[in-house]
Structures are given as structure tokens and as C-alpha cells.
Amino acid sequence: VTLPEVVDAKAMLPRAIQGRVAYVPGTGFYAAGPGGRGRRNLRLSYSLPDPERVKEGVRRLAAVLDEELDIVSTFGAGATS
């Protein structure tokens, strides 16, 4: 998943866990280097859970992302890290 430019997947992870959903931040899938590659990417697991659990996980993740975007719109980019 690619998030909006203003969202950092690693910084958002604690709030996602509070919202009872988890993912792997994309930075773990890129070689370290300039530019923070993978910062706005995340990986989801959807092969093991049944379709209803996947839908619920996506619903929870969407709620967390909405909250993150609200924080950014109120306090500016970087406020969530």
C-alpha cells in the first residue's frame, strides 16, 4: 500500500496497533539510503485471514489513516512522527 506523501508508515504504526490492526512498514523492504525509501509504504497480510477479517482490518486501517490525516491537516506534516 502506498500512503499519501504526508504520512509516514513507521510513525503511524503505534496508532494502528492501538486501533487493533497491524502491518509491516515499507522501510524494511528497501536498502537503507537517502530519501527514506519505503517511508510511505506498508505491507499487509491477507492470505491467511478469512475475507471478513480482511475487510475488518482494512476498515480499521482506514480509520487510523483518517485520524493520521486529520492530525497532519491540523498540525502539519511531521507532527505524527
Buried (B, 14 or more C-beta within 10 A) or exposed (E): EEBEEBBBBBBBBEBBEEBEBBBBBBBEEEEEEEEEBBBBBBEBEEEEEEEEEBEBBBEBBEBBBEBBBEBBEEEEBEEBE
